[in-house]
Amino acid sequence: MVMFALALCLLGLLVLLIIAEFIGKQRILKGEYHRKFLHISAGTFIAFWPWLISWHWIQVISLVMAAGMAGVTTLLADPQYRALVVKGLSILMREGETDYRPEYRPFFDKIRKFCLEGV
């Protein structure tokens, strides 16, 4: 029963990501509103997890996600894998794929420069 609830929680996040991707592609919500929709809906869903799964499994999921972020950071630092990570990030930063507010442009330019040049 625990594994079913755990799978249900992770599947719920996947469904939210797919819905958000669809909404973004169809331009139903753009830019900041699209980002806020995903964060608020995912945060609200995750807030109900203690009623679905134990605190232990919430901690395990959090540790796995943190390890994934640490892994991406480590891969970015390694020139051998940087191109692969940059390719994934470039999808997020490609013109027209995402609609960021103009004030965020310098931040994403710095990310792009770090990914491409390591500076």
GIWO-V834214 format. One record per residue. N is the residue number from 1. RES is the residue in one small letter. OMEGA is omega in whole degrees, -180 to 180 (999 if undefined). D_LAST is the distance of its C-alpha to the last C-alpha in Angstrom with 1 decimal. Layout:
<<N & RES & OMEGA & D_LAST> <N & RES & OMEGA & D_LAST>>
This chain:
<<1 & m & -180 & 48.2> <2 & v & -178 & 45.0> <3 & m & 177 & 43.1> <4 & f & 179 & 44.5> <5 & a & 178 & 43.3> <6 & l & 178 & 39.8> <7 & a & 179 & 39.6> <8 & l & 179 & 40.9> <9 & c & -179 & 38.2> <10 & l & 177 & 35.4> <11 & l & 177 & 37.2> <12 & g & 177 & 37.5> <13 & l & 178 & 33.7> <14 & l & 178 & 33.4> <15 & v & 177 & 36.1> <16 & l & 178 & 34.4> <17 & l & 179 & 31.1> <18 & i & 178 & 33.3> <19 & i & 180 & 35.2> <20 & a & 178 & 32.0> <21 & e & 178 & 30.7> <22 & f & 179 & 34.1> <23 & i & 179 & 34.2> <24 & g & -180 & 30.8> <25 & k & -180 & 31.8> <26 & q & -179 & 35.2> <27 & r & 175 & 33.7> <28 & i & 172 & 36.1> <29 & l & -178 & 33.5> <30 & k & 171 & 30.5> <31 & g & -174 & 27.1> <32 & e & -180 & 27.5> <33 & y & 177 & 31.0> <34 & h & 179 & 29.9> <35 & r & -180 & 27.3> <36 & k & 178 & 29.8> <37 & f & -178 & 32.5> <38 & l & -177 & 30.5> <39 & h & -178 & 29.5> <40 & i & -179 & 33.0> <41 & s & 178 & 34.9> <42 & a & 179 & 32.9> <43 & g & 177 & 33.1> <44 & t & 178 & 36.8> <45 & f & -179 & 37.4> <46 & i & 179 & 35.5> <47 & a & 179 & 37.6> <48 & f & -179 & 40.7> <49 & w & -180 & 39.5> <50 & p & 177 & 41.4> <51 & w & -178 & 44.6> <52 & l & -178 & 43.6> <53 & i & -178 & 42.1> <54 & s & 179 & 42.1> <55 & w & 178 & 39.6> <56 & h & -178 & 38.8> <57 & w & 175 & 37.6> <58 & i & 178 & 35.5> <59 & q & 179 & 33.8> <60 & v & 179 & 33.4> <61 & i & 180 & 31.8> <62 & s & 179 & 29.4> <63 & l & 179 & 28.4> <64 & v & 179 & 27.9> <65 & m & 178 & 25.6> <66 & a & 177 & 23.6> <67 & a & 176 & 23.4> <68 & g & 178 & 22.2> <69 & m & 178 & 19.3> <70 & a & 178 & 18.5> <71 & g & 178 & 18.9> <72 & v & 178 & 16.5> <73 & t & 179 & 13.8> <74 & t & 179 & 14.8> <75 & l & 177 & 14.8> <76 & l & -179 & 11.3> <77 & a & -179 & 10.4> <78 & d & -178 & 12.9> <79 & p & -179 & 12.2> <80 & q & -177 & 15.9> <81 & y & -176 & 15.8> <82 & r & -178 & 12.6> <83 & a & 180 & 14.6> <84 & l & 179 & 17.3> <85 & v & 180 & 15.4> <86 & v & 179 & 13.7> <87 & k & 177 & 17.2> <88 & g & 179 & 18.5> <89 & l & -178 & 16.1> <90 & s & 176 & 16.6> <91 & i & 179 & 20.2> <92 & l & -174 & 19.6> <93 & m & -178 & 17.5> <94 & r & 179 & 19.8> <95 & e & 178 & 21.8> <96 & g & 179 & 25.2> <97 & e & 179 & 24.6> <98 & t & -176 & 23.8> <99 & d & -180 & 25.0> <100 & y & 177 & 22.8> <101 & r & -176 & 23.9> <102 & p & -178 & 22.5> <103 & e & 177 & 21.2> <104 & y & -176 & 18.8> <105 & r & 179 & 17.2> <106 & p & 179 & 14.5> <107 & f & -179 & 13.5> <108 & f & 174 & 13.5> <109 & d & 177 & 11.6> <110 & k & 177 & 8.6> <111 & i & 180 & 9.3> <112 & r & 180 & 9.7> <113 & k & 178 & 6.5> <114 & f & -178 & 4.8> <115 & c & -176 & 7.9> <116 & l & -173 & 8.2> <117 & e & -178 & 5.4> <118 & g & -178 & 3.8> <119 & v & 999 & 0.0>>
